[in-house]
């Protein structure tokens, strides 16, 4: 009996441990489900079984504000099915204090183009909207700062939705990272007139770049500079990698570069050219590269071909094999022809494949051949 009681207490403690900090101050945990919450969710056609399976702890909290949250979403123009979907995926929303959600609504509507767009964002990123009110001042300050950088409202809304952590922290931390990005851009010879657009693209492509320490960017740029990359090449890599250069570190890049150089049998200069042609090589781990090299070689593709078209390494072995078979059906032999046709997205490949198909179907015209006529 004692063991059973102990186990029960431990289980309850374990559940409480996983209660998000945003909700701990205002709710209490009960061993029984909050029937008012359950009934309110049922009335909204929320998938209770899914909530019980994935986030059962929400149903044990008191108080809950299911009706208030539903009314707020309805006031924004959300349909019943959308409200049901939001609360099924993110039932924690019902634990947010009405004053807190109202403050979030006012904050988001100040940058969101319209309510329809806001509903779409909440449906896709509910956790970004239903966040702790303790971060409200930080959110407001970060919005003001990004507006001072001439980022438009649509861009700021996208950042708030996809990387809410960068808005909940003190604005000074984001200022440090932005200043580092701007200074790096200038040091590498970037055009001052284009810096706004460059920064916008960087943030939109990888909004999490703001969450990294500025020192990471400095170390990575210094490492690549030591490997012989010119300032123009570094600026190109920084832009082409879509900010993911922040996700790298000198050790991982060192291993990747050494492995690539060894297997390709190329010089340092040739390796730099290959990286400039295919910057993604910098963030693929060795085992991923090994698998892709082996897959290409098994398909009869030579190292010389890979060096000429390194972007083929961005494709998984499965995709490469599928595309090779499609091309083979049209008489295109990648072992002796260009690998460029393999590259690109699915849409890009279908366009290239369609052109090959068109060429193979088009009859050849001989201008000196005699014309057939009536006898």
C-alpha positions as CSV (number, residue, x, y, z in Angstrom):
1,X,0.0,0.0,0.0
2,X,2.8,2.4,0.9
3,X,4.5,1.7,-2.4
4,X,1.3,2.3,-4.2
5,X,0.8,5.7,-2.5
6,X,4.4,6.6,-3.1
7,X,4.1,5.7,-6.8
8,X,0.9,7.7,-7.1
9,X,2.5,10.8,-5.5
10,X,5.5,10.4,-7.8
11,X,3.3,10.2,-10.9
12,X,1.4,13.4,-9.9
13,X,4.7,15.2,-9.2
14,X,6.0,14.0,-12.6
15,X,2.9,15.4,-14.3
16,X,3.3,18.7,-12.5
17,X,7.0,18.9,-13.6
18,X,6.0,19.0,-17.2
19,X,3.5,21.8,-16.7
20,X,4.8,24.7,-18.8
21,X,6.2,27.6,-16.7
22,X,3.9,30.0,-18.5
23,X,0.9,28.5,-16.7
24,X,2.2,27.5,-13.3
25,X,1.5,30.7,-11.4
26,X,-2.2,30.9,-12.3
27,X,-3.5,27.3,-12.3
28,X,-3.6,24.4,-9.9
29,X,-3.3,20.7,-10.6
30,X,-6.1,18.3,-9.6
31,X,-6.1,14.5,-9.7
32,X,-9.6,14.6,-11.3
33,X,-10.4,16.2,-14.6
34,X,-12.0,19.6,-14.7
35,X,-15.4,18.6,-15.9
36,X,-16.3,22.2,-16.9
37,X,-13.3,22.2,-19.2
38,X,-14.1,18.8,-20.7
39,X,-17.7,19.8,-21.4
40,X,-16.8,23.1,-22.9
41,X,-14.2,21.4,-25.2
42,X,-16.8,18.9,-26.2
43,X,-19.2,21.7,-27.1
44,X,-16.6,23.1,-29.3
45,X,-16.1,19.7,-31.1
46,X,-12.5,19.4,-29.7
47,X,-11.0,15.9,-30.0
48,X,-11.0,15.1,-26.3
49,X,-9.4,11.7,-26.8
50,X,-6.5,13.2,-28.6
51,X,-6.1,15.8,-25.8
52,X,-6.2,13.1,-23.2
53,X,-3.6,11.1,-25.1
54,X,-1.1,13.9,-25.7
55,X,-1.8,16.6,-23.2
56,X,-4.0,15.2,-20.5
57,X,-2.5,17.5,-17.8
58,X,-4.5,20.4,-19.3
59,X,-7.8,18.8,-18.4
60,X,-6.7,18.7,-14.7
61,X,-6.0,22.4,-14.4
62,X,-8.2,24.9,-12.6
63,X,-9.2,27.6,-13.5
64,X,-9.6,27.3,-17.3
65,X,-11.0,29.8,-19.7
66,X,-12.3,27.7,-22.6
67,X,-15.3,29.9,-23.4
68,X,-13.3,33.2,-23.2
69,X,-10.6,31.8,-25.5
70,X,-13.2,30.5,-28.0
71,X,-15.0,33.9,-27.9
72,X,-11.8,35.7,-28.6
73,X,-11.0,33.5,-31.6
74,X,-14.6,33.8,-32.8
75,X,-14.3,37.6,-32.5
76,X,-11.3,37.5,-34.8
77,X,-13.4,35.7,-37.4
78,X,-12.3,32.1,-36.7
79,X,-14.9,29.4,-37.8
80,X,-16.0,26.7,-35.4
81,X,-13.9,24.1,-37.2
82,X,-10.7,26.3,-36.9
83,X,-11.4,26.9,-33.2
84,X,-11.8,23.2,-32.7
85,X,-8.5,22.5,-34.5
86,X,-6.6,25.1,-32.5
87,X,-7.8,23.8,-29.2
88,X,-7.2,20.2,-30.2
89,X,-3.6,20.9,-31.2
90,X,-2.9,23.4,-28.4
91,X,-5.3,22.9,-25.5
92,X,-3.0,24.9,-23.2
93,X,-4.6,28.0,-24.7
94,X,-7.6,27.5,-22.3
95,X,-5.3,28.1,-19.4
96,X,-4.4,31.6,-20.5
97,X,-6.0,34.4,-18.5
98,X,-8.5,36.5,-20.5
99,X,-6.5,39.7,-19.8
100,X,-3.4,38.0,-21.1
101,X,-5.0,36.8,-24.3
102,X,-6.6,40.3,-24.9
103,X,-3.2,41.9,-24.5
104,X,-1.8,39.4,-27.0
105,X,-4.6,40.2,-29.4
106,X,-3.9,44.0,-29.2
107,X,-0.1,43.3,-29.7
108,X,-0.5,41.1,-32.7
109,X,-3.2,43.3,-34.4
110,X,-0.7,46.2,-34.2
111,X,1.6,44.4,-36.7
112,X,-0.7,41.9,-38.4
113,X,-2.2,43.1,-41.7
114,X,-5.7,41.9,-40.8
115,X,-7.7,39.6,-38.6
116,X,-8.0,36.9,-41.2
117,X,-4.2,36.7,-41.4
118,X,-4.0,36.6,-37.6
119,X,-6.4,33.7,-37.4
120,X,-4.3,31.9,-40.0
121,X,-1.2,32.5,-37.9
122,X,-2.8,31.3,-34.7
123,X,-4.0,28.2,-36.4
124,X,-0.5,27.4,-37.6
125,X,1.5,28.7,-34.6
126,X,-0.9,28.7,-31.6
127,X,2.0,28.6,-29.0
128,X,3.3,31.8,-30.4
129,X,0.1,33.6,-29.7
130,X,-0.9,32.0,-26.4
131,X,2.2,32.9,-24.6
132,X,3.0,34.3,-21.1
133,X,1.9,37.8,-20.4
134,X,5.2,38.2,-18.5
135,X,6.9,38.6,-21.9
136,X,4.6,41.3,-23.1
137,X,7.0,44.2,-22.5
138,X,9.8,42.4,-24.2
139,X,7.6,41.6,-27.2
140,X,6.5,45.3,-27.5
141,X,10.1,46.5,-27.2
142,X,11.4,44.0,-29.8
143,X,8.6,45.0,-32.2
144,X,9.5,48.7,-31.9
145,X,13.2,47.9,-32.4
146,X,12.6,45.8,-35.6
147,X,10.4,48.6,-36.9
148,X,13.3,51.0,-36.4
149,X,15.3,48.7,-38.8
150,X,12.6,49.4,-41.4
151,X,11.3,45.8,-41.3
152,X,7.7,45.9,-42.5
153,X,4.8,44.6,-40.4
154,X,4.4,41.4,-42.5
155,X,8.0,40.5,-41.9
156,X,7.7,41.2,-38.1
157,X,4.6,39.1,-37.9
158,X,6.4,36.2,-39.6
159,X,9.2,36.5,-37.2
160,X,6.9,36.6,-34.2
161,X,5.1,33.5,-35.4
162,X,8.0,31.3,-36.3
163,X,10.5,32.4,-33.7
164,X,8.6,33.7,-30.7
165,X,11.6,33.1,-28.4
166,X,13.4,36.0,-30.0
167,X,10.6,38.3,-29.0
168,X,10.2,37.1,-25.4
169,X,13.8,37.9,-24.5
170,X,15.2,41.4,-23.7
171,X,15.6,43.6,-26.8
172,X,19.2,44.3,-26.0
173,X,20.1,40.7,-26.9
174,X,18.6,41.0,-30.3
175,X,20.2,44.4,-30.8
176,X,23.6,42.8,-30.2
177,X,23.0,40.1,-32.8
178,X,21.7,42.5,-35.4
179,X,24.6,44.9,-34.9
180,X,27.0,41.9,-35.3
181,X,25.3,40.9,-38.6
182,X,25.4,44.5,-39.9
183,X,29.0,44.9,-38.9
184,X,30.0,41.6,-40.5
185,X,28.1,42.6,-43.7
186,X,30.1,45.9,-43.8
187,X,33.4,44.2,-43.0
188,X,32.9,41.8,-45.9
189,X,32.4,44.6,-48.3
190,X,28.6,44.5,-48.5
191,X,26.8,47.4,-50.2
192,X,25.4,49.7,-47.5
193,X,22.4,50.5,-49.8
194,X,21.4,46.9,-49.9
195,X,21.9,46.0,-46.2
196,X,18.3,46.5,-45.3
197,X,17.1,44.0,-48.0
198,X,20.0,41.6,-47.1
199,X,19.0,41.7,-43.4
200,X,15.4,41.1,-44.2
201,X,16.2,38.1,-46.3
202,X,18.5,36.7,-43.7
203,X,15.9,37.0,-40.9
204,X,13.0,35.7,-43.0
205,X,15.0,32.6,-44.2
206,X,16.2,31.8,-40.7
207,X,14.4,33.8,-37.9
208,X,16.3,31.7,-35.3
209,X,19.5,33.5,-36.2
210,X,18.7,36.1,-33.5
211,X,18.8,33.5,-30.8
212,X,22.4,32.6,-31.3
213,X,25.3,34.4,-29.5
214,X,27.1,36.9,-31.7
215,X,30.4,35.3,-30.9
216,X,29.3,32.2,-32.8
217,X,29.1,34.2,-36.0
218,X,32.5,35.8,-35.4
219,X,34.2,32.4,-34.8
220,X,32.7,30.8,-37.9
221,X,33.6,33.7,-40.1
222,X,37.2,33.7,-38.7
223,X,37.5,30.0,-39.3
224,X,36.4,30.2,-43.0
225,X,38.7,33.2,-43.5
226,X,41.6,31.1,-42.1
227,X,40.7,28.4,-44.7
228,X,41.4,30.9,-47.4
229,X,38.0,32.2,-48.4
230,X,38.0,35.8,-49.7
231,X,35.8,38.5,-48.2
232,X,33.5,38.4,-51.3
233,X,33.2,34.6,-50.9
234,X,32.4,34.9,-47.2
235,X,29.7,37.4,-47.9
236,X,28.3,35.1,-50.6
237,X,28.3,32.1,-48.2
238,X,26.8,34.1,-45.4
239,X,23.9,35.1,-47.7
240,X,23.6,31.8,-49.5
241,X,23.5,29.7,-46.3
242,X,20.4,31.7,-45.3
243,X,21.8,32.5,-41.9
244,X,22.4,28.8,-41.1
245,X,26.1,29.7,-40.8
246,X,25.1,30.5,-37.3
247,X,24.1,26.9,-36.7
248,X,27.6,25.7,-37.6
249,X,30.8,25.6,-35.6
250,X,34.5,25.5,-36.5
251,X,34.9,21.8,-35.4
252,X,32.1,20.5,-37.6
253,X,33.1,22.6,-40.6
254,X,36.7,21.4,-40.2
255,X,35.7,17.7,-40.2
256,X,33.3,18.3,-43.2
257,X,35.9,20.2,-45.3
258,X,38.7,17.7,-44.6
259,X,36.4,14.7,-45.4
260,X,35.2,16.3,-48.7
261,X,38.8,17.2,-49.7
262,X,40.0,13.7,-49.0
263,X,37.3,11.9,-50.9
264,X,37.3,14.3,-53.8
265,X,41.1,14.4,-54.0
266,X,41.1,18.1,-54.7
267,X,43.3,21.0,-53.7
268,X,42.4,23.7,-51.2
269,X,41.6,26.1,-54.0
270,X,39.4,23.6,-55.7
271,X,37.7,22.8,-52.4
272,X,36.8,26.5,-51.9
273,X,35.4,26.7,-55.4
274,X,33.3,23.6,-54.7
275,X,32.0,25.1,-51.4
276,X,31.1,28.4,-53.1
277,X,29.2,26.4,-55.7
278,X,27.5,24.3,-53.1
279,X,27.5,26.1,-49.7
280,X,25.2,23.4,-48.2
281,X,28.3,21.1,-48.0
282,X,29.4,23.0,-44.9
283,X,26.6,21.8,-42.7
284,X,26.2,18.1,-43.9
285,X,27.8,15.7,-41.4
286,X,30.4,13.2,-42.6
287,X,28.1,10.2,-42.5
288,X,25.5,12.0,-44.6
289,X,28.1,13.0,-47.2
290,X,29.6,9.4,-47.2
291,X,26.2,8.0,-48.0
292,X,25.6,10.4,-50.8
293,X,29.0,10.0,-52.3
294,X,28.6,6.2,-52.3
295,X,25.1,6.4,-53.8
296,X,26.4,8.5,-56.7
297,X,29.4,6.3,-57.3
298,X,27.2,3.2,-57.3
299,X,25.1,4.8,-60.0
300,X,28.1,5.1,-62.2
301,X,28.8,8.8,-61.6
302,X,32.4,9.8,-61.4
303,X,34.2,12.0,-59.0
304,X,35.0,14.3,-61.8
305,X,31.3,14.8,-62.5
306,X,30.6,15.5,-58.8
307,X,33.4,18.1,-58.7
308,X,31.8,19.8,-61.8
309,X,28.3,19.7,-60.3
310,X,28.7,19.5,-56.5
311,X,25.1,20.6,-55.9
312,X,24.0,17.0,-56.7
313,X,25.2,16.3,-53.1
314,X,22.2,18.3,-51.8
315,X,19.9,15.5,-52.9
316,X,19.3,12.3,-50.9
317,X,20.4,9.0,-52.4
318,X,16.7,8.0,-52.8
319,X,15.9,11.1,-54.8
320,X,19.0,10.7,-57.0
321,X,18.2,7.1,-57.8
322,X,14.6,7.9,-58.6
323,X,15.5,10.8,-60.9
324,X,18.2,8.7,-62.6
325,X,15.6,6.0,-63.4
326,X,13.2,8.6,-64.8
327,X,16.0,10.0,-67.0
328,X,17.1,6.6,-68.1
329,X,13.6,5.9,-69.4
330,X,14.1,8.8,-71.8
331,X,17.5,7.6,-72.9
332,X,19.5,10.1,-70.8
333,X,22.6,8.5,-69.4
334,X,23.9,10.5,-66.4
335,X,27.2,8.6,-66.5
336,X,28.2,10.4,-69.7
337,X,26.0,13.5,-69.7
338,X,25.7,16.5,-67.4
339,X,24.4,16.2,-63.9
340,X,22.7,19.5,-64.0
341,X,19.4,17.9,-65.0
342,X,19.4,16.0,-61.6
343,X,19.5,19.2,-59.6
344,X,16.8,21.4,-58.0
345,X,13.5,20.9,-56.4
346,X,10.9,18.4,-57.5
347,X,9.3,21.1,-59.7
348,X,12.7,22.1,-61.2
349,X,13.4,18.5,-62.1
350,X,10.0,18.0,-63.7
351,X,10.6,21.0,-65.9
352,X,14.0,19.7,-67.0
353,X,12.5,16.2,-67.5
354,X,9.7,17.7,-69.6
355,X,12.2,19.5,-71.8
356,X,14.0,16.2,-72.4
357,X,10.8,14.5,-73.2
358,X,9.9,17.3,-75.7
359,X,13.2,17.0,-77.4
360,X,13.0,13.2,-77.8
361,X,9.5,13.5,-79.2
362,X,10.3,16.3,-81.7
363,X,11.1,14.9,-85.2
364,X,14.4,16.0,-86.8
365,X,14.2,18.2,-89.9
366,X,16.7,17.8,-92.7
367,X,16.6,21.0,-94.9
368,X,18.3,19.3,-97.9
369,X,16.1,16.2,-98.0
370,X,13.8,16.0,-101.0
371,X,10.2,16.8,-100.4
372,X,7.6,14.1,-101.0
373,X,5.1,15.0,-103.7
374,X,2.4,13.5,-105.7
375,X,3.5,11.4,-108.5
